Amino acid sequence: MSIAVGLTQSIIGASATIFAYLLYHNFLDVQAMLNVPSKDVVLFMLVLLVFGLLSIISGIFLLNEK
């Protein structure tokens, strides 16, 4: 069970990190679609990166649990 949860958590963390990159670089005009003010982009990117990295680390620990 921990393998499935760890894998899912790692995938969610990687998705959040990728979305932070897309939001920051405004790829496919994501900022306009989500109506994000340009002054708040760095804050949202930081929150998404922290969430993503913590999720990836937690998922890896769950995958390595025996």
C-alpha positions in Angstrom: 0.0 0.0 0.0 2.8 2.4 0.8 4.3 1.9 -2.7 1.1 3.1 -4.3 0.8 6.1 -2.0 4.4 7.0 -2.4 4.3 6.8 -6.2 1.1 8.9 -6.3 2.6 11.5 -4.0 5.7 11.7 -6.0 3.7 12.2 -9.2 1.6 14.9 -7.6 4.8 16.6 -6.4 6.4 16.5 -9.8 3.3 17.9 -11.4 3.2 20.8 -9.0 6.9 21.5 -9.8 6.3 21.4 -13.5 3.2 23.6 -13.1 5.3 26.1 -11.2 7.8 26.3 -14.1 5.0 26.7 -16.6 3.4 29.5 -14.5 6.6 31.4 -14.0 7.7 31.3 -17.7 4.1 31.9 -18.8 4.2 28.9 -21.2 0.9 28.6 -23.2 -0.3 31.9 -21.6 -1.1 30.2 -18.3 -1.0 33.4 -16.3 -3.8 34.9 -18.4 -5.9 31.8 -18.3 -5.7 31.7 -14.5 -6.0 35.5 -14.2 -2.8 35.6 -12.0 -1.4 39.1 -11.5 2.2 39.4 -12.5 3.3 40.6 -9.1 2.0 37.4 -7.4 3.6 34.9 -9.8 6.8 34.6 -7.8 4.8 33.9 -4.6 2.7 31.2 -6.3 5.8 29.7 -7.9 7.5 29.5 -4.5 4.5 27.9 -2.8 4.2 25.3 -5.6 7.9 24.5 -5.6 7.9 24.0 -1.8 4.8 21.8 -2.0 6.2 19.9 -4.9 9.6 19.2 -3.4 8.2 18.2 -0.1 5.7 15.8 -1.8 8.5 14.3 -3.9 10.7 13.8 -0.8 7.9 12.3 1.2 6.9 10.0 -1.7 10.5 8.8 -2.0 10.7 8.0 1.7 7.4 6.0 1.4 8.8 4.1 -1.6 12.0 3.2 0.3 10.1 2.1 3.4 10.4 -1.6 4.1 
